[in-house]
Amino acid sequence: MAANEDQEMELEALRSIYEGDLCFRELSPVSFQYRIGESGDPKAFLIEVSWPETYPQTAPVISMDAFFNNTISSAIKQSILDKLMVEVEANLGTAMTYTLFEYAKDNKEVFMENQPVNTVTSVSNSIATGTPDVPASKKKDKKEQLSKTQKRKLADKTDNKGELPRGWNWVDVIK
């Protein structure tokens, strides 16, 4: 089979496998992105795989230069790419895009074990006194303040009970 036929078959397989998967994105018929991990996960990363003309006989181009990966250190990115290239060498000559994505999903924790997690933690120091603790997050919700003209217009529209008159939103069909 020619390389183009192999690419077409793999493209069709990828489309059917990842149909409806929000992590998978087809940038072009020869370029794909897959997000490993949930979007809120600090250890999530994005892999981009592009096929050259002679793929699958030659290795695909694997990139982690997406903006999504800006929080990942360059050493971790290079480590992930090196491990993926070992997988590419093992599967050279066969359709491997799905295999690469699944390998990355299965080994996400191993890939990201040295990645520092940038989470904001708050430490509260409380001093014990004779008064009971009142939560600081207890705030009263402010109601929207109306100006005098807004109050006057509202009063003009409503009756003495504060209700709008019957038919205030009716449409006159005859006009």
DAVEN-V709933 format. One record per backbone hydrogen bond with DSSP energy under -1.0 kcal/mol. CO is the residue of the C=O (numbers start at 1). NH is the residue of the N-H. If there is no record, write none. Layout:
# DAVEN-V709933
<<CO	NH> <CO	NH>>
This chain:
# DAVEN-V709933
<<2	6> <3	7> <4	8> <5	9> <6	10> <7	11> <8	12> <9	13> <10	14> <11	15> <12	16> <13	17> <14	18> <18	21> <23	35> <25	33> <28	31> <30	51> <31	27> <31	28> <32	49> <33	25> <34	47> <36	45> <38	41> <41	44> <45	36> <47	34> <48	63> <49	32> <50	61> <52	55> <54	57> <56	93> <61	50> <63	48> <66	69> <67	70> <69	72> <73	77> <74	78> <75	79> <76	80> <77	81> <78	82> <79	83> <80	84> <81	85> <82	86> <83	87> <84	88> <85	89> <86	90> <87	91> <91	94> <96	100> <97	101> <98	102> <99	103> <100	104> <101	105> <102	106> <103	107> <107	111> <108	112> <112	115> <117	119> <135	138> <137	139> <147	151> <148	152> <149	153> <150	154> <151	155> <152	156> <153	157> <154	158> <159	162> <163	159> <165	168> <167	170>>
